[in-house]
Amino acid sequence: MDSQVQEAQPIKSRVMKVDSVETWDLYVTQATNQGCPIVAHFTASWCMPSVAMNPFFEELASSYSDVLFLAVDVDEVKKVATRLEIKAMPTFLLMREGALVDKLVGANPEEIRKWIDGFVQSIRVSVA
């Protein structure tokens, strides 16, 4: 037997699920303290375009290791959705230093990728 063969480890999600207002506040506070930008995906289990974006959102999260990716089910965490005036799913938010920077509504993967990439590039430039 070859001892080099290791069992495949399940891939750990880089998208953090927000299940309460407290969890949301904690993630935003931690990210703010660490200077880490946030991309949040507001979703709903009954919204098929939103659900269809989940694998894409996971892929984005693994591409940008210096960004915190959050998933928020609007039915589970209504207070956060209301606070941020989320009216439709999917809605994606960009946040920096605890503040909303931009909002994008709709399931358009290429547009979302370009939008996040521009956001991340602008932060990397301002930090450098």
N, CA, C and O atoms as a GROMACS GRO file, in nm:
protein
  512
    1MET      N    1   0.083  -0.120   0.000
    1MET     CA    2   0.000   0.000   0.000
    1MET      C    3   0.087   0.125   0.000
    1MET      O    4   0.187   0.132   0.071
    2ASP      N    5   0.049   0.221  -0.078
    2ASP     CA    6   0.121   0.348  -0.083
    2ASP      C    7   0.069   0.438   0.028
    2ASP      O    8  -0.049   0.472   0.032
    3SER      N    9   0.158   0.476   0.118
    3SER     CA   10   0.116   0.560   0.231
    3SER      C   11   0.097   0.706   0.190
    3SER      O   12   0.049   0.787   0.269
    4GLN      N   13   0.134   0.738   0.066
    4GLN     CA   14   0.119   0.876   0.018
    4GLN      C   15  -0.026   0.908  -0.016
    4GLN      O   16  -0.065   1.025  -0.018
    5VAL      N   17  -0.105   0.807  -0.044
    5VAL     CA   18  -0.244   0.829  -0.083
    5VAL      C   19  -0.323   0.875   0.040
    5VAL      O   20  -0.329   0.806   0.142
    6GLN      N   21  -0.383   0.991   0.027
    6GLN     CA   22  -0.463   1.044   0.137
    6GLN      C   23  -0.607   1.052   0.094
    6GLN      O   24  -0.639   1.067  -0.024
    7GLU      N   25  -0.695   1.042   0.193
    7GLU     CA   26  -0.837   1.056   0.161
    7GLU      C   27  -0.865   1.200   0.120
    7GLU      O   28  -0.810   1.294   0.176
    8ALA      N   29  -0.950   1.214   0.021
    8ALA     CA   30  -0.988   1.349  -0.023
    8ALA      C   31  -1.066   1.417   0.089
    8ALA      O   32  -1.162   1.361   0.143
    9GLN      N   33  -1.025   1.536   0.123
    9GLN     CA   34  -1.095   1.612   0.226
    9GLN      C   35  -1.211   1.685   0.160
    9GLN      O   36  -1.198   1.739   0.050
   10PRO      N   37  -1.326   1.688   0.228
   10PRO     CA   38  -1.435   1.767   0.170
   10PRO      C   39  -1.393   1.914   0.165
   10PRO      O   40  -1.329   1.965   0.256
   11ILE      N   41  -1.429   1.980   0.058
   11ILE     CA   42  -1.392   2.120   0.042
   11ILE      C   43  -1.477   2.204   0.136
   11ILE      O   44  -1.600   2.198   0.133
   12LYS      N   45  -1.410   2.282   0.218
   12LYS     CA   46  -1.481   2.366   0.314
   12LYS      C   47  -1.531   2.491   0.241
   12LYS      O   48  -1.458   2.555   0.166
   13SER      N   49  -1.654   2.522   0.265
   13SER     CA   50  -1.712   2.639   0.200
   13SER      C   51  -1.644   2.766   0.250
   13SER      O   52  -1.613   2.779   0.368
   14ARG      N   53  -1.619   2.859   0.158
   14ARG     CA   54  -1.565   2.989   0.196
   14ARG      C   55  -1.676   3.090   0.216
   14ARG      O   56  -1.652   3.205   0.253
   15VAL      N   57  -1.801   3.047   0.190
   15VAL     CA   58  -1.916   3.135   0.208
   15VAL      C   59  -1.972   3.109   0.348
   15VAL      O   60  -2.010   2.997   0.382
   16MET      N   61  -1.978   3.214   0.428
   16MET     CA   62  -2.030   3.202   0.564
   16MET      C   63  -2.181   3.226   0.562
   16MET      O   64  -2.228   3.325   0.506
   17LYS      N   65  -2.254   3.136   0.624
   17LYS     CA   66  -2.400   3.150   0.629
   17LYS      C   67  -2.438   3.235   0.750
   17LYS      O   68  -2.397   3.207   0.863
   18VAL      N   69  -2.516   3.337   0.724
   18VAL     CA   70  -2.565   3.425   0.831
   18VAL      C   71  -2.701   3.372   0.875
   18VAL      O   72  -2.794   3.364   0.795
   19ASP      N   73  -2.713   3.337   1.004
   19ASP     CA   74  -2.840   3.280   1.051
   19ASP      C   75  -2.911   3.367   1.155
   19ASP      O   76  -3.015   3.328   1.208
   20SER      N   77  -2.853   3.484   1.184
   20SER     CA   78  -2.917   3.574   1.281
   20SER      C   79  -2.860   3.715   1.265
   20SER      O   80  -2.757   3.734   1.200
   21VAL      N   81  -2.929   3.811   1.323
   21VAL     CA   82  -2.879   3.949   1.321
   21VAL      C   83  -2.744   3.955   1.394
   21VAL      O   84  -2.653   4.027   1.352
   22GLU      N   85  -2.733   3.878   1.502
   22GLU     CA   86  -2.609   3.878   1.580
   22GLU      C   87  -2.491   3.826   1.497
   22GLU      O   88  -2.381   3.880   1.502
   23THR      N   89  -2.517   3.720   1.421
   23THR     CA   90  -2.412   3.664   1.335
   23THR      C   91  -2.370   3.767   1.230
   23THR      O   92  -2.251   3.787   1.206
   24TRP      N   93  -2.468   3.833   1.169
   24TRP     CA   94  -2.440   3.938   1.070
   24TRP      C   95  -2.352   4.046   1.132
   24TRP      O   96  -2.248   4.081   1.076
   25ASP      N   97  -2.394   4.098   1.246
   25ASP     CA   98  -2.320   4.206   1.312
   25ASP      C   99  -2.178   4.161   1.348
   25ASP      O  100  -2.082   4.237   1.335
   26LEU      N  101  -2.165   4.036   1.394
   26LEU     CA  102  -2.034   3.983   1.430
   26LEU      C  103  -1.942   3.976   1.308
   26LEU      O  104  -1.828   4.022   1.315
   27TYR      N  105  -1.990   3.919   1.197
   27TYR     CA  106  -1.909   3.910   1.075
   27TYR      C  107  -1.869   4.049   1.025
   27TYR      O  108  -1.754   4.071   0.987
   28VAL      N  109  -1.965   4.143   1.025
   28VAL     CA  110  -1.935   4.278   0.975
   28VAL      C  111  -1.832   4.346   1.065
   28VAL      O  112  -1.741   4.412   1.016
   29THR      N  113  -1.847   4.330   1.196
   29THR     CA  114  -1.751   4.390   1.290
   29THR      C  115  -1.612   4.330   1.272
   29THR      O  116  -1.513   4.403   1.265
   30GLN      N  117  -1.604   4.198   1.263
   30GLN     CA  118  -1.474   4.132   1.246
   30GLN      C  119  -1.408   4.175   1.115
   30GLN      O  120  -1.289   4.207   1.112
   31ALA      N  121  -1.485   4.176   1.008
   31ALA     CA  122  -1.430   4.215   0.877
   31ALA      C  123  -1.383   4.360   0.880
   31ALA      O  124  -1.278   4.392   0.825
   32THR      N  125  -1.459   4.447   0.944
   32THR     CA  126  -1.423   4.588   0.955
   32THR      C  127  -1.292   4.603   1.033
   32THR      O  128  -1.203   4.677   0.992
   33ASN      N  129  -1.281   4.532   1.144
   33ASN     CA  130  -1.160   4.539   1.226
   33ASN      C  131  -1.037   4.487   1.153
   33ASN      O  132  -0.926   4.533   1.177
   34GLN      N  133  -1.057   4.391   1.063
   34GLN     CA  134  -0.946   4.333   0.988
   34GLN      C  135  -0.924   4.402   0.853
   34GLN      O  136  -0.836   4.362   0.777
   35GLY      N  137  -1.002   4.504   0.824
   35GLY     CA  138  -0.990   4.573   0.695
   35GLY      C  139  -1.029   4.485   0.578
   35GLY      O  140  -0.979   4.503   0.467
   36CYS      N  141  -1.118   4.391   0.602
   36CYS     CA  142  -1.158   4.293   0.501
   36CYS      C  143  -1.291   4.335   0.437
   36CYS      O  144  -1.390   4.355   0.508
   37PRO      N  145  -1.294   4.348   0.305
   37PRO     CA  146  -1.420   4.382   0.238
   37PRO      C  147  -1.518   4.264   0.243
   37PRO      O  148  -1.477   4.149   0.263
   38ILE      N  149  -1.645   4.293   0.226
   38ILE     CA  150  -1.751   4.191   0.232
   38ILE      C  151  -1.831   4.192   0.103
   38ILE      O  152  -1.864   4.298   0.048
   39VAL      N  153  -1.863   4.072   0.054
   39VAL     CA  154  -1.962   4.055  -0.052
   39VAL      C  155  -2.073   3.970   0.009
   39VAL      O  156  -2.048   3.857   0.053
   40ALA      N  157  -2.194   4.023   0.012
   40ALA     CA  158  -2.306   3.950   0.070
   40ALA      C  159  -2.408   3.915  -0.037
   40ALA      O  160  -2.442   3.998  -0.122
   41HIS      N  161  -2.456   3.791  -0.032
   41HIS     CA  162  -2.558   3.742  -0.125
   41HIS      C  163  -2.686   3.723  -0.046
   41HIS      O  164  -2.694   3.636   0.041
   42PHE      N  165  -2.787   3.804  -0.077
   42PHE     CA  166  -2.918   3.791  -0.013
   42PHE      C  167  -3.002   3.701  -0.102
   42PHE      O  168  -3.027   3.731  -0.218
   43THR      N  169  -3.045   3.589  -0.044
   43THR     CA  170  -3.108   3.483  -0.120
   43THR      C  171  -3.237   3.438  -0.051
   43THR      O  172  -3.268   3.481   0.060
   44ALA      N  173  -3.311   3.352  -0.119
   44ALA     CA  174  -3.430   3.291  -0.060
   44ALA      C  175  -3.445   3.152  -0.121
   44ALA      O  176  -3.426   3.133  -0.241
   45SER      N  177  -3.481   3.055  -0.037
   45SER     CA  178  -3.489   2.915  -0.084
   45SER      C  179  -3.595   2.897  -0.193
   45SER      O  180  -3.584   2.806  -0.275
   46TRP      N  181  -3.696   2.983  -0.195
   46TRP     CA  182  -3.804   2.972  -0.294
   46TRP      C  183  -3.773   3.046  -0.425
   46TRP      O  184  -3.848   3.036  -0.522
   47CYS      N  185  -3.662   3.119  -0.427
   47CYS     CA  186  -3.626   3.198  -0.546
   47CYS      C  187  -3.523   3.121  -0.630
   47CYS      O  188  -3.405   3.119  -0.597
   48MET      N  189  -3.570   3.059  -0.738
   48MET     CA  190  -3.481   2.974  -0.817
   48MET      C  191  -3.359   3.047  -0.875
   48MET      O  192  -3.250   2.991  -0.871
   49PRO      N  193  -3.372   3.169  -0.929
   49PRO     CA  194  -3.251   3.238  -0.977
   49PRO      C  195  -3.149   3.258  -0.865
   49PRO      O  196  -3.028   3.250  -0.887
   50SER      N  197  -3.198   3.284  -0.747
   50SER     CA  198  -3.112   3.305  -0.631
   50SER      C  199  -3.040   3.176  -0.593
   50SER      O  200  -2.919   3.175  -0.571
   51VAL      N  201  -3.116   3.066  -0.586
   51VAL     CA  202  -3.059   2.935  -0.552
   51VAL      C  203  -2.956   2.894  -0.659
   51VAL      O  204  -2.852   2.837  -0.628
   52ALA      N  205  -2.987   2.924  -0.785
   52ALA     CA  206  -2.897   2.890  -0.895
   52ALA      C  207  -2.763   2.964  -0.885
   52ALA      O  208  -2.663   2.919  -0.940
   53MET      N  209  -2.761   3.077  -0.814
   53MET     CA  210  -2.638   3.155  -0.799
   53MET      C  211  -2.545   3.098  -0.691
   53MET      O  212  -2.428   3.136  -0.685
   54ASN      N  213  -2.594   3.008  -0.605
   54ASN     CA  214  -2.514   2.959  -0.494
   54ASN      C  215  -2.381   2.895  -0.536
   54ASN      O  216  -2.278   2.931  -0.479
   55PRO      N  217  -2.378   2.802  -0.634
   55PRO     CA  218  -2.249   2.744  -0.674
   55PRO      C  219  -2.154   2.850  -0.732
   55PRO      O  220  -2.033   2.845  -0.708
   56PHE      N  221  -2.208   2.944  -0.807
   56PHE     CA  222  -2.128   3.053  -0.864
   56PHE      C  223  -2.070   3.139  -0.752
   56PHE      O  224  -1.953   3.179  -0.757
   57PHE      N  225  -2.151   3.167  -0.651
   57PHE     CA  226  -2.105   3.248  -0.537
   57PHE      C  227  -1.993   3.176  -0.462
   57PHE      O  228  -1.896   3.239  -0.419
   58GLU      N  229  -2.005   3.043  -0.447
   58GLU     CA  230  -1.899   2.962  -0.386
   58GLU      C  231  -1.770   2.974  -0.467
   58GLU      O  232  -1.661   2.990  -0.412
   59GLU      N  233  -1.784   2.967  -0.599
   59GLU     CA  234  -1.668   2.976  -0.688
   59GLU      C  235  -1.599   3.112  -0.672
   59GLU      O  236  -1.476   3.120  -0.665
   60LEU      N  237  -1.679   3.218  -0.667
   60LEU     CA  238  -1.623   3.352  -0.647
   60LEU      C  239  -1.549   3.360  -0.514
   60LEU      O  240  -1.440   3.417  -0.506
   61ALA      N  241  -1.609   3.302  -0.410
   61ALA     CA  242  -1.549   3.306  -0.277
   61ALA      C  243  -1.412   3.240  -0.277
   61ALA      O  244  -1.321   3.286  -0.209
   62SER      N  245  -1.397   3.133  -0.352
   62SER     CA  246  -1.267   3.066  -0.355
   62SER      C  247  -1.166   3.143  -0.440
   62SER      O  248  -1.045   3.121  -0.429
   63SER      N  249  -1.213   3.233  -0.526
   63SER     CA  250  -1.124   3.314  -0.610
   63SER      C  251  -1.068   3.436  -0.537
   63SER      O  252  -0.960   3.485  -0.571
   64TYR      N  253  -1.140   3.484  -0.437
   64TYR     CA  254  -1.100   3.606  -0.366
   64TYR      C  255  -1.083   3.574  -0.217
   64TYR      O  256  -1.174   3.593  -0.137
   65SER      N  257  -0.965   3.526  -0.183
   65SER     CA  258  -0.941   3.481  -0.045
   65SER      C  259  -0.934   3.597   0.055
   65SER      O  260  -0.946   3.576   0.175
   66ASP      N  261  -0.914   3.719   0.006
   66ASP     CA  262  -0.902   3.835   0.097
   66ASP      C  263  -1.035   3.909   0.114
   66ASP      O  264  -1.038   4.021   0.165
   67VAL      N  265  -1.145   3.845   0.072
   67VAL     CA  266  -1.278   3.903   0.084
   67VAL      C  267  -1.366   3.806   0.163
   67VAL      O  268  -1.356   3.685   0.145
   68LEU      N  269  -1.451   3.860   0.251
   68LEU     CA  270  -1.545   3.778   0.326
   68LEU      C  271  -1.675   3.767   0.246
   68LEU      O  272  -1.736   3.868   0.213
   69PHE      N  273  -1.716   3.644   0.217
   69PHE     CA  274  -1.839   3.619   0.144
   69PHE      C  275  -1.946   3.569   0.241
   69PHE      O  276  -1.925   3.471   0.312
   70LEU      N  277  -2.060   3.637   0.244
   70LEU     CA  278  -2.169   3.603   0.333
   70LEU      C  279  -2.294   3.567   0.253
   70LEU      O  280  -2.324   3.630   0.152
   71ALA      N  281  -2.366   3.466   0.299
   71ALA     CA  282  -2.494   3.430   0.240
   71ALA      C  283  -2.603   3.455   0.344
   71ALA      O  284  -2.593   3.408   0.457
   72VAL      N  285  -2.706   3.528   0.304
   72VAL     CA  286  -2.814   3.563   0.396
   72VAL      C  287  -2.948   3.521   0.334
   72VAL      O  288  -2.987   3.572   0.229
   73ASP      N  289  -3.017   3.429   0.402
   73ASP     CA  290  -3.151   3.391   0.358
   73ASP      C  291  -3.248   3.496   0.415
   73ASP      O  292  -3.260   3.508   0.537
   74VAL      N  293  -3.314   3.569   0.328
   74VAL     CA  294  -3.399   3.680   0.373
   74VAL      C  295  -3.515   3.635   0.462
   74VAL      O  296  -3.565   3.712   0.544
   75ASP      N  297  -3.559   3.511   0.446
   75ASP     CA  298  -3.669   3.462   0.529
   75ASP      C  299  -3.620   3.424   0.669
   75ASP      O  300  -3.696   3.433   0.766
   76GLU      N  301  -3.494   3.382   0.679
   76GLU     CA  302  -3.438   3.345   0.809
   76GLU      C  303  -3.390   3.467   0.888
   76GLU      O  304  -3.397   3.469   1.011
   77VAL      N  305  -3.343   3.568   0.817
   77VAL     CA  306  -3.285   3.686   0.883
   77VAL      C  307  -3.351   3.812   0.826
   77VAL      O  308  -3.284   3.896   0.764
   78LYS      N  309  -3.481   3.824   0.847
   78LYS     CA  310  -3.559   3.936   0.792
   78LYS      C  311  -3.506   4.072   0.836
   78LYS      O  312  -3.504   4.167   0.758
   79LYS      N  313  -3.462   4.082   0.963
   79LYS     CA  314  -3.419   4.212   1.016
   79LYS      C  315  -3.300   4.268   0.937
   79LYS      O  316  -3.295   4.388   0.911
   80VAL      N  317  -3.206   4.182   0.900
   80VAL     CA  318  -3.090   4.229   0.823
   80VAL      C  319  -3.134   4.273   0.684
   80VAL      O  320  -3.091   4.377   0.635
   81ALA      N  321  -3.221   4.193   0.621
   81ALA     CA  322  -3.271   4.229   0.488
   81ALA      C  323  -3.347   4.362   0.492
   81ALA      O  324  -3.332   4.444   0.401
   82THR      N  325  -3.426   4.382   0.595
   82THR     CA  326  -3.502   4.506   0.610
   82THR      C  327  -3.408   4.624   0.634
   82THR      O  328  -3.424   4.730   0.574
   83ARG      N  329  -3.311   4.605   0.723
   83ARG     CA  330  -3.215   4.710   0.757
   83ARG      C  331  -3.141   4.758   0.632
   83ARG      O  332  -3.113   4.877   0.618
   84LEU      N  333  -3.109   4.666   0.542
   84LEU     CA  334  -3.033   4.700   0.422
   84LEU      C  335  -3.122   4.724   0.300
   84LEU      O  336  -3.074   4.737   0.187
   85GLU      N  337  -3.254   4.730   0.324
   85GLU     CA  338  -3.351   4.759   0.219
   85GLU      C  339  -3.342   4.663   0.100
   85GLU      O  340  -3.342   4.705  -0.016
   86ILE      N  341  -3.334   4.534   0.131
   86ILE     CA  342  -3.331   4.432   0.027
   86ILE      C  343  -3.476   4.409  -0.017
   86ILE      O  344  -3.562   4.372   0.063
   87LYS      N  345  -3.502   4.432  -0.147
   87LYS     CA  346  -3.638   4.423  -0.198
   87LYS      C  347  -3.658   4.306  -0.294
   87LYS      O  348  -3.772   4.263  -0.317
   88ALA      N  349  -3.550   4.254  -0.350
   88ALA     CA  350  -3.561   4.147  -0.450
   88ALA      C  351  -3.444   4.050  -0.432
   88ALA      O  352  -3.340   4.086  -0.378
   89MET      N  353  -3.464   3.926  -0.479
   89MET     CA  354  -3.359   3.827  -0.474
   89MET      C  355  -3.326   3.783  -0.615
   89MET      O  356  -3.414   3.776  -0.701
   90PRO      N  357  -3.199   3.751  -0.641
   90PRO     CA  358  -3.087   3.773  -0.550
   90PRO      C  359  -3.041   3.919  -0.551
   90PRO      O  360  -3.049   3.988  -0.653
   91THR      N  361  -2.994   3.964  -0.437
   91THR     CA  362  -2.929   4.095  -0.427
   91THR      C  363  -2.790   4.071  -0.370
   91THR      O  364  -2.771   3.994  -0.276
   92PHE      N  365  -2.693   4.138  -0.430
   92PHE     CA  366  -2.554   4.128  -0.385
   92PHE      C  367  -2.511   4.264  -0.334
   92PHE      O  368  -2.536   4.366  -0.398
   93LEU      N  369  -2.445   4.265  -0.219
   93LEU     CA  370  -2.395   4.390  -0.161
   93LEU      C  371  -2.244   4.386  -0.151
   93LEU      O  372  -2.185   4.281  -0.124
   94LEU      N  373  -2.184   4.501  -0.173
   94LEU     CA  374  -2.041   4.518  -0.146
   94LEU      C  375  -2.031   4.610  -0.025
   94LEU      O  376  -2.094   4.716  -0.021
   95MET      N  377  -1.952   4.568   0.072
   95MET     CA  378  -1.936   4.648   0.194
   95MET      C  379  -1.788   4.663   0.226
   95MET      O  380  -1.706   4.574   0.202
   96ARG      N  381  -1.757   4.780   0.281
   96ARG     CA  382  -1.620   4.807   0.322
   96ARG      C  383  -1.625   4.894   0.447
   96ARG      O  384  -1.700   4.991   0.454
   97GLU      N  385  -1.544   4.857   0.545
   97GLU     CA  386  -1.540   4.931   0.672
   97GLU      C  387  -1.679   4.944   0.733
   97GLU      O  388  -1.714   5.047   0.789
   98GLY      N  389  -1.758   4.836   0.722
   98GLY     CA  390  -1.890   4.831   0.783
   98GLY      C  391  -1.999   4.906   0.708
   98GLY      O  392  -2.115   4.906   0.751
   99ALA      N  393  -1.964   4.969   0.597
   99ALA     CA  394  -2.062   5.050   0.524
   99ALA      C  395  -2.092   4.991   0.387
   99ALA      O  396  -2.006   4.929   0.324
  100LEU      N  397  -2.214   5.011   0.342
  100LEU     CA  398  -2.254   4.967   0.210
  100LEU      C  399  -2.183   5.051   0.105
  100LEU      O  400  -2.186   5.174   0.110
  101VAL      N  401  -2.118   4.983   0.009
  101VAL     CA  402  -2.048   5.052  -0.098
  101VAL      C  403  -2.132   5.050  -0.225
  101VAL      O  404  -2.141   5.150  -0.298
  102ASP      N  405  -2.194   4.934  -0.252
  102ASP     CA  406  -2.271   4.920  -0.376
  102ASP      C  407  -2.367   4.803  -0.363
  102ASP      O  408  -2.350   4.716  -0.278
  103LYS      N  409  -2.468   4.802  -0.449
  103LYS     CA  410  -2.571   4.697  -0.447
  103LYS      C  411  -2.600   4.658  -0.591
  103LYS      O  412  -2.608   4.744  -0.679
  104LEU      N  413  -2.616   4.528  -0.614
  104LEU     CA  414  -2.648   4.478  -0.748
  104LEU      C  415  -2.761   4.376  -0.733
  104LEU      O  416  -2.752   4.283  -0.654
  105VAL      N  417  -2.868   4.395  -0.811
  105VAL     CA  418  -2.983   4.305  -0.804
  105VAL      C  419  -2.990   4.223  -0.931
  105VAL      O  420  -2.976   4.276  -1.041
  106GLY      N  421  -3.011   4.092  -0.916
  106GLY     CA  422  -3.029   4.005  -1.031
  106GLY      C  423  -2.923   3.897  -1.040
  106GLY      O  424  -2.816   3.906  -0.980
  107ALA      N  425  -2.957   3.792  -1.118
  107ALA     CA  426  -2.870   3.676  -1.132
  107ALA      C  427  -2.797   3.680  -1.266
  107ALA      O  428  -2.832   3.608  -1.360
  108ASN      N  429  -2.696   3.766  -1.275
  108ASN     CA  430  -2.617   3.778  -1.397
  108ASN      C  431  -2.470   3.750  -1.360
  108ASN      O  432  -2.397   3.842  -1.324
  109PRO      N  433  -2.428   3.623  -1.370
  109PRO     CA  434  -2.294   3.586  -1.322
  109PRO      C  435  -2.180   3.670  -1.378
  109PRO      O  436  -2.092   3.712  -1.303
  110GLU      N  437  -2.180   3.695  -1.508
  110GLU     CA  438  -2.066   3.771  -1.565
  110GLU      C  439  -2.062   3.914  -1.513
  110GLU      O  440  -1.955   3.966  -1.482
  111GLU      N  441  -2.178   3.976  -1.503
  111GLU     CA  442  -2.185   4.113  -1.452
  111GLU      C  443  -2.137   4.116  -1.305
  111GLU      O  444  -2.062   4.205  -1.265
  112ILE      N  445  -2.182   4.017  -1.228
  112ILE     CA  446  -2.144   4.010  -1.086
  112ILE      C  447  -1.994   3.990  -1.072
  112ILE      O  448  -1.930   4.054  -0.989
  113ARG      N  449  -1.937   3.900  -1.154
  113ARG     CA  450  -1.792   3.875  -1.149
  113ARG      C  451  -1.714   4.003  -1.179
  113ARG      O  452  -1.620   4.037  -1.106
  114LYS      N  453  -1.752   4.075  -1.284
  114LYS     CA  454  -1.683   4.200  -1.320
  114LYS      C  455  -1.697   4.305  -1.210
  114LYS      O  456  -1.602   4.376  -1.177
  115TRP      N  457  -1.816   4.312  -1.154
  115TRP     CA  458  -1.848   4.409  -1.049
  115TRP      C  459  -1.762   4.383  -0.924
  115TRP      O  460  -1.704   4.475  -0.868
  116ILE      N  461  -1.756   4.256  -0.882
  116ILE     CA  462  -1.675   4.221  -0.765
  116ILE      C  463  -1.527   4.241  -0.795
  116ILE      O  464  -1.452   4.290  -0.710
  117ASP      N  465  -1.486   4.204  -0.914
  117ASP     CA  466  -1.345   4.220  -0.951
  117ASP      C  467  -1.304   4.366  -0.947
  117ASP      O  468  -1.197   4.400  -0.896
  118GLY      N  469  -1.388   4.454  -1.000
  118GLY     CA  470  -1.359   4.598  -0.996
  118GLY      C  471  -1.350   4.650  -0.854
  118GLY      O  472  -1.263   4.731  -0.821
  119PHE      N  473  -1.440   4.602  -0.769
  119PHE     CA  474  -1.443   4.640  -0.627
  119PHE      C  475  -1.313   4.596  -0.558
  119PHE      O  476  -1.250   4.675  -0.487
  120VAL      N  477  -1.275   4.470  -0.578
  120VAL     CA  478  -1.156   4.416  -0.513
  120VAL      C  479  -1.030   4.488  -0.564
  120VAL      O  480  -0.941   4.520  -0.486
  121GLN      N  481  -1.023   4.512  -0.695
  121GLN     CA  482  -0.908   4.582  -0.752
  121GLN      C  483  -0.896   4.722  -0.693
  121GLN      O  484  -0.786   4.767  -0.662
  122SER      N  485  -1.007   4.792  -0.678
  122SER     CA  486  -1.003   4.929  -0.626
  122SER      C  487  -0.953   4.929  -0.481
  122SER      O  488  -0.882   5.020  -0.440
  123ILE      N  489  -0.991   4.826  -0.404
  123ILE     CA  490  -0.945   4.818  -0.266
  123ILE      C  491  -0.797   4.787  -0.260
  123ILE      O  492  -0.723   4.846  -0.181
  124ARG      N  493  -0.753   4.695  -0.344
  124ARG     CA  494  -0.611   4.657  -0.346
  124ARG      C  495  -0.525   4.778  -0.384
  124ARG      O  496  -0.415   4.795  -0.331
  125VAL      N  497  -0.574   4.860  -0.474
  125VAL     CA  498  -0.501   4.980  -0.516
  125VAL      C  499  -0.494   5.080  -0.401
  125VAL      O  500  -0.390   5.139  -0.376
  126SER      N  501  -0.608   5.099  -0.331
  126SER     CA  502  -0.611   5.199  -0.224
  126SER      C  503  -0.531   5.155  -0.102
  126SER      O  504  -0.487   5.238  -0.023
  127VAL      N  505  -0.512   5.024  -0.086
  127VAL     CA  506  -0.435   4.972   0.029
  127VAL      C  507  -0.286   4.974  -0.002
  127VAL      O  508  -0.204   4.996   0.088
  128ALA      N  509  -0.251   4.952  -0.128
  128ALA     CA  510  -0.109   4.941  -0.167
  128ALA      C  511  -0.033   5.071  -0.147
  128ALA      O  512   0.086   5.078  -0.175
   0.00000   0.00000   0.00000
